[in-house]
Amino acid sequence: MTVLAAAQLFPKDHNDPLPSVQARRAYRGGAVASTAGVANGFVQGNLAILPEKLAASFHRFCQLNPKPCPIIGMSEVGDPRIPSLGIDLDIRTDIPGYRVWRDGEVVDEPTDVMAHWRDDLVAFVLGCSFSFEEALMADDLPIRHIENNVRVPMYRTNIPCAPSGPFAGPMVVSMRPYKPAQAIRAVQITSRFPAVHGAPVHLGHPHSIGIADITKPDYGDAVPVADDEIPVFWACGVTPQAVIAAAKVPFAITHAPGYMLVTDLLNKQMAVL
């Protein structure tokens, strides 16, 4: 999916809302595009929505696996709002793409989930690596998927997550290629952002974490890796989707990979100084 320019997605509103509010209004109105590079300065989040009877087990799963699943917000049961992330936020409509799961399989990929919403659902919003990309770019480190106007490449690995109840499965990682000196700097920068995945979990040698072909991501789009670059892998908030599939969860809703929730939190609030 091509990343549209911010001006194309979000024409100037006469009330001049926050860029994050403007983004959510656009997605609520049907705009569809990757959220990479959108509303710079504002935290983006991964989404997992589950029935209340599974929420406690999933909450513990996130606590046991804080690298891929750092919780930044939760809804009350049956409530599509999460005021701590955005006063006007509606979790059912404000993401450009969703996935609806039944028995571990994706059965629908709508642009809103109004027709699937139930009174027993609990929404979890997890930190997203798009949030630390602002800091990487501020240090002149390139972001290849933004340069190429595609979604970030993501891969299932052989790194097991700590299980909780029915939730168990492999960690998913996102990848950004860097020259070795840039990779060292990227580690230093992203270590300051534990609430949005923090430092990488692996550098180089994709096969050693179960990735057979770096040119064939399981989610998102492939990006070129130059001969003088190494792939750098961060824990990814798409991990719950691999776990939902592995556990064959009867019903769940997630974001479509690369299509995140744009919140009103500031990226600088996520940094540990």
BELRA-V517351 format. One record per pair of residues at least 12 apart in sequence whose C-alpha atoms are under 10 Angstrom apart, sorted by the first residue. I is the first residue (numbers start at 1). J is the second residue. Records with the same first field share a line. If there is no record, write none. Layout:
I->J  J
This chain:
1->32  33  34  149  150  151  220  221  258
2->32  33  34  146  148  149  150  151
3->32  33  34  35  36  37  38  145  146  147  148  149  150  151
4->31  32  33  34  35  36  37  38  149  150
5->33  37  38  149
6->19  22  23  35  37  38  39
8->31
9->22  23  25  26  27  31  32  33  38
10->22  23  24  25  26  27  31  38  39
11->23  26
18->39  42  264
19->38  39  40  41  42  262  263  264
20->38  39  40  41  42  43  44  86  261  262  263  264  265  266
21->39  86  87  88  89  94  262  263  264
22->39  262
23->35  38  39  94  95  96  261  262  263
24->39  86  88  89  90  91  93  94  95  96  261  262  263
25->88  89  90  93  94  95
26->94  95  96
27->93  94  95  96  97  111  112  259  261  262
28->89  90  91  92  93  94  95  96  111  112
29->93  94  96  111  112
30->93  94  95  96  97  111  112
31->94  95  96  97  111
32->95  96  97  111  259
33->95  96  97  150  151  258  259  260
34->95  96  97  146  149  150  151  152  220  256  257  258  259  260
35->95  96  130  146  151  258  259  260  261  262
36->129  130  131  133  143  145  146  149  150  151  152  258  259  260
37->130  131  133  134  143  145  146  147  149
38->130  260  262
39->262  263  264
40->130  131  133  134  262  266  267
41->131  132  133  134  135  264  265  266  267  268  269
42->130  131  132  134  262  263  264  265  266  267  268  269  270
43->72  85  127  128  129  130  131  132  134  196  260  261  262  263  264  265  266  267  268  269  270
44->72  85  125  126  127  128  129  130  131  132  196  259  260  261  262  263  264  265  266  267
45->70  71  72  73  85  95  124  125  126  127  128  129  130  131  196  237  255  259  260  261  262  263
46->69  70  71  72  95  124  125  126  127  128  129  236  237  238  239  240  254  255  256  257  258  259  260  261  262
47->71  73  74  91  95  98  99  123  124  125  126  127  128  237  238  240  241  253  254  255  256  257  259  260  261
48->74  98  99  122  123  124  125  126  237  238  240  241  244  252  253  254  255
49->74  75  91  92  100  117  121  122  123  124  125  251  252  253  254  255
50->77  101  118  120  121  122  123  124  244  249  250  251  252  253  254
51->77  78  118  119  120  121  122  123  249  250  251  252  253
52->76  77  78  119  120  121  122  123
53->120  121  122
54->121  122  165  166  167  249  251  252
55->77  120  121  122  123  124
56->122  164  165
57->163  164  165  166  167
58->124  163  164  165  166  167  168  240
59->71  74  124  164
60->162  163  164  165  167
61->161  162  163  164  165  166  167  168  240
62->124  126  161  162  163  164  167  240
63->162  164
64->161  162  163  164
65->160  161  162  163  164  171  235  239
66->126  127  161  194  195  196  197  198  235
67->127  161  171  194  195  196  197  198  199  200  201  234  235  236  237
68->126  127  128  129  161  171  172  173  195  196  197  198  201  234  235  236  237  238  239  240
69->124  125  126  127  128  171  195  196  197  235  236  237  238  239  240
70->124  125  126  127  128  194  195  196  197  198  236  237
71->124  125  126  127  128  195  196  237
72->84  85  124  125  126  127  128  195  196  265  270
73->85  123  124  125  126  127  263
74->122  123  124  125  126
75->91  121  122  123  124  125
76->120  121  122  123  124
77->118  119  120  121  122  123
78->117  118  119  120  121  122  123
79->91  92  117  118  119  120  121  122  123
80->92  93  114  117  118  119  121  122  123
81->123
82->123  124  125  263
83->263  264
84->263  264  265
85->125  261  262  263  264  265  266
86->262  263  264  265
87->263  264
88->264
89->261  262  263  264
91->112  113  114  117  123  124  125  261
92->111  112  113  114  115  116  117  123  253
93->110  111  112  113  114  261
94->111  112  113  260  261  262  263
95->111  112  113  254  255  256  259  260  261  262
96->110  111  112  255  256  258  259  260  261
97->109  110  111  112  113  254  255  256  257  258  259  260  261
98->110  111  112  113  253  254  255  256  257  259  260
99->111  112  113  241  252  253  254  255  256  257
100->113  116  251  252  253  254  255  256
101->241  244  245  248  249  250  251  252  253  254
102->244  245  248  249  250  251  252  253
103->244  245  246  247  248  249  250  251  252
104->241  242  243  244  245  246  247  248  249  250  251  252
105->241  244  245  246  248  249  250  251  252
106->241  244  245  251  252  253  254
108->253
109->253  254  255  256
110->255  256
111->255  256
112->255
113->253  254
116->252  253
117->253
121->251  252  253
122->252
123->252  253  254
124->254
125->237  254  255  260  261  263
126->195  196  197  236  237  238  240  260  261
127->193  194  195  196  197  198  236  237  260  261  270
128->195  196  197  198  235  236  237  238  258  260  261  262
129->152  174  190  193  194  195  196  197  198  234  235  236  237
130->152  196  197  258  260  267
131->190  193  195  196  197  262  266  267  268  270
132->186  189  190  191  192  193  194  195  196  197  198  267  268  270  271
133->146  186  189  190  267
134->267  268
135->186  189  190  192  193  267  268  271
136->182  185  186  187  188  189  190
139->182  185  186  189
140->182
141->178  179  182  183  185  186
142->176  177  178  182
143->175  176  177  178
144->175  176  177  178  222  223  224  225
145->175  176  177  220  221  222  223  224
146->223
147->223
148->221  222  223  224
149->221  223
150->220  221  222  223  258
151->219  220  221  222  223  257  258  259
152->174  175  176  217  219  220  221  222  223  257  258
153->173  174  175  176  214  215  216  217  218  219  220  221  222  223  233  257  258
154->172  173  174  175  176  214  216  217  218  219  220  221  222  233  234  235  236  237  238  239  257  258
155->170  171  172  173  174  175  206  209  210  211  212  213  214  216  217  218  219  220  233  235  236  238  239  242
156->169  170  171  172  173  174  209  210  211  217  218  219  236  238  239  242
157->169  170  171  172  173  206  207  208  209  210  211  212  218  239  242
158->170  171  172  207  208  209  210  211
159->171  172  173  201  208  209  210
160->172
161->239  240  243
163->243
165->247
166->243  244  246  247  248  249
167->240  242  243  244  245  246  247  248  249
168->240  242  243  244  245  246  247
169->239  240  241  242  243  244  245  246  247
170->239  240  241  242  243  246
171->209  235  236  237  238  239  240  241  242  243
172->218  219  233  234  235  236  237  238  239  240  241  242  243
173->200  201  202  209  217  218  219  232  233  234  235  236  237  238  239
174->200  201  217  219  220  231  232  233  234  235  236  237  238
175->200  202  203  206  214  217  222  223  230  231  232  233  234  235  236
176->203  223  224  225  229  230  231  232  233  234
177->203  204  223  224  225  226  228  229  230  231  232  233
178->203  204  225  226  228  229  230  231  232
179->225  226  227  228  229  230  231  232
180->203  204  228  229  230  231  232
181->229
182->229  230
183->200  203  204  229  230  231  232
184->203  232
186->199  200  232
187->199  200  201  203  232  234
188->200
189->271
190->234  271  272
191->271  272
192->268  270  271  272  273
193->267  268  269  270  271  272  273
194->270  271  272
195->267  269  270  271  272
196->234  235  236  237  267  270  271
197->234  235  236  237
198->234  235  270  271
199->232  233  234  235
200->232  233  234  235  236
201->232  233  234  235  236
202->231  232  233  234  235
203->230  231  232  233  234
204->229  230  231  232  233
205->230  231  232
206->230  231  232  233
209->233
214->231
218->257
219->238  256  257  258
220->256  257  258  259
221->258
237->257
238->254  255  256  257  258
240->254
241->253  254  255  256  257
